[in-house]
């Protein structure tokens, strides 16, 4: 974006709007002193302080769960065999649940939209259940999963719109 050109004024000429540059600078300084230090939801970029708090307070449960998941995945790769496969799968499941918990909190607080993540989770879960438990062909399981994706996407999007005050999505959040 280019700078706007300004006409140079002769010294002593009245400033536009009836105020001098010093008066405008002083007014800007006063406004800046009273302004909050962080950006708010109204600007479309929530700050890290706006992140919804965990129900268990400041205890880092999600972070510890992710660390345990990483240890299980690495341990599963090192151990190998049947026990390694179980450790690896448990690590993936635990890490996924920790990420899903944070996503649920952020989504339903209107902090950041995770609509597609929830719809994808529903697709994988429903497709797997229909295929394995329902003992159907894969095409039917995929079709039922696609319907579950569409329904979940619609419901999650509506929930985020209610929580965020009408926004369909919000990205950012980590920017200053």
Buried (B, 14 or more C-beta within 10 A) or exposed (E): EEEEEEEEEEEEEEEEEEEEEEEEEEEEEEEEEEEEEEBEBEEEBBBEEBBBEBEEEEEEBBEEBBBBBEEBBEBBEEBEEEEBEEBBEBBBEBBEEBBBBBBBBBBBBBBBBBBBBBBBBBBEEBBEBBBEEEEBEEEEBBBBBEEBBEEBBEBBBEBBBEBBEEEEEBEEBEEE
